[in-house]
Amino acid sequence: MNRTLGQRILVALPYLWLLVLFLAPFLIVLKISLSDLAVSRPPYTPQFDLSGGWAGVKDFFAKLDFENYTFLAEDSLYINAYLSSLKIAGISTIITLLIGYSIAYALARSPRRWRPTLVMLVILPFWTSFLIRVYAWIGILKTEGLLNQLLLNIGVIAEPLTILNTNTAVYIGIVYSYLPFMVLPIYATLEKMDESLLEAAADLGSSRLAAFFLVTLPLSMPGILAGCFLVFIPAIGEFVIPDLLGGSDTLMIGKTLWVEFFSNRDWPLASAVAILLLLLLIVPIVLFQRQQMKQEIGT
Amino acid sequence: MTLPFAPWADPASEPLIELRNVTKRFGVFEAVKDLSLKIYEREFFAILGPSGCGKTTLMRMLAGFETPNAGEILLGGTDLTPIPPAKRPVNMMFQSYALFPHLTVEKNIAFGLKREGTPSDEIADRVVDIMRLVQLTDFAHRKPDQLSGGQRQRVALARALVKRPKLLLLDEPLGALDKKLRQETQFELMGIQESLGTTFVIVTHDQEEAMTVSSRIAVMRDGELAQVSTPTDLYERPDTRFVADFIGEVTILEGRVTTASRGGVGLAVLEGAEDLRVVTDATPPSGTTAWLALRPEKVSISRAKPEADNAVSGKVLDIAYLGNISTYHVELANGSIIKAQESNRARSDRRDITWEDAVWVAWEEDAGVLLLA
């Protein structure tokens, strides 16, 4: 098929976008991760310089090495940060799934005329900055915060709870922030489910509970998977929530990266951390893409 | 000599299903009004009616998805009302088929048997048998979205039948199929029903379908039964204008009873013309308003006045040519229209009656039905 110039430009635009705004920065970060720390501006060496001619380019590549990656592998801090990120993201995803599924189920079973409003309420928090919403949790969770005051007043506890600056606060923050990303895809699958399937299940002898596990749950699996990936993937690299709500012992790779980059000004090591984080995320991202593809072919 | 299958005519036979004064309301709307009905074992019973007549509500009450506000539904003498759908010996084939999209044909069919805890080797045997019966054996491992409409319909049927219900409910079972497939499937359904002996209750708005498959038909209107009869009786001996008009094509002429004698009445329909003669068992007093229902195929059309019990003259207004038959719409002097049907034995270029022709339409005195409502 012959394409007109206009069509070619149209097809080329997204590729150009990816090239300039994704591939180029990625290659720059990859390059920095192979460089050495230096007291200079920018703080790494070698710098790419074409004035040295062909010999200069060869010299440049010769100076790149995997030193930073070796360092990451040897220092248990980084491995622990990665593992801890996986754990926090994993547990948060499960909690988000349990809460999100209940909300999505209630939404999908609510009277049809209420649904747009209820879905609106799920999306409503996005109208406020993410940062401010996380910040607001400090006021709720701190020792003299709203939650403790409430619990003390109704007499559930005698001593204020220490929640802020612990992993619990990080879980609360992640679950709260990412809940809409879990609710919406699950709601979408539940909402389009044919209700006569449940009647058919009942007609064939299923209790309501059996019908849920045998029909509703398997049919909402695409939504569950999409929601879990949408929560898990960004939660691994989360920085703001552990930084604002977590304690000094909350170990997450996003925070480690921040410290390396801004506090230690070790750009090469921070870049190596970022590249490894990316590699770590590729697995779930690829799984997510494949699942989405399967969905598209299915419908 | 075998007796015809007609348990409803035998006062000694016990009904399988009996509805006693069943009423169902949705808010202030009465979907089913004080309805009583008996359905017998091995019947292929059709509930026929226009949309909104309450036929689906009636079926959903039999399945257990709706609870009647008043009255009771008995199955083999026991009240079904307090029994939830999952526990009723009744299965339903849904209009949308409601096949589980994530399960294969085989697993869809086995679903109900697994729920009742049937041993797995028995499940396997029964699933294989039923798949053979509905010719799905080759598709056992396919998912519903890999099947054609007709195949899906058969999976839905098999899934309901494999539980060996006492009563199978079919909600517009053939509505999603195209006409040719629908006709084939009607005969398949009848064959399956006869070989298994299960009682079938089918809900449909398609009168041809109801006429073809069923032993008896209940015509519903506004939540009430208009008439319950065999297909032949319903067509040839409708009780009311509604039923006559709903089943097949009909001409309804309004008139006044002039003479009533044993076995027949005279009906004045046209000013200054002879009274029409109608054979009937009813003896309405003269002067009552009554209607004559005439099926088009029982009315003949000709240019010359024929020798017949009833003959009226008119003008051809329209001709509906359907290939095998033509329906002539003949306008009478008073403006009413009689439909007359002729089969096209001769090729169309030799048909001699055409638009605007002055013609006679004629029928015998026992061709029409006198209706008093």
Chai-1 contact restraints between the chains, C-beta under 6 A:
chainA,res_idxA,chainB,res_idxB,connection_type,confidence,min_distance_angstrom,max_distance_angstrom,comment,restraint_id
A,S196,B,F94,contact,1.0,0.0,6.0,A-B,restraint_1
A,S196,B,S96,contact,1.0,0.0,6.0,A-B,restraint_2
A,S196,B,A98,contact,1.0,0.0,6.0,A-B,restraint_3
A,L197,B,A98,contact,1.0,0.0,6.0,A-B,restraint_4
A,E199,B,F65,contact,1.0,0.0,6.0,A-B,restraint_5
A,A200,B,F94,contact,1.0,0.0,6.0,A-B,restraint_6
A,A200,B,A98,contact,1.0,0.0,6.0,A-B,restraint_7
A,A202,B,P85,contact,1.0,0.0,6.0,A-B,restraint_8
A,A202,B,A86,contact,1.0,0.0,6.0,A-B,restraint_9
A,D203,B,P85,contact,1.0,0.0,6.0,A-B,restraint_10
A,D203,B,N91,contact,1.0,0.0,6.0,A-B,restraint_11
A,D203,B,M92,contact,1.0,0.0,6.0,A-B,restraint_12
A,L204,B,F111,contact,1.0,0.0,6.0,A-B,restraint_13
A,L204,B,G112,contact,1.0,0.0,6.0,A-B,restraint_14
A,L204,B,R115,contact,1.0,0.0,6.0,A-B,restraint_15
A,G205,B,A86,contact,1.0,0.0,6.0,A-B,restraint_16
A,G205,B,G112,contact,1.0,0.0,6.0,A-B,restraint_17
A,G205,B,R115,contact,1.0,0.0,6.0,A-B,restraint_18
A,G205,B,E116,contact,1.0,0.0,6.0,A-B,restraint_19
A,S206,B,R115,contact,1.0,0.0,6.0,A-B,restraint_20
A,P218,B,H102,contact,1.0,0.0,6.0,A-B,restraint_21
A,L219,B,H102,contact,1.0,0.0,6.0,A-B,restraint_22
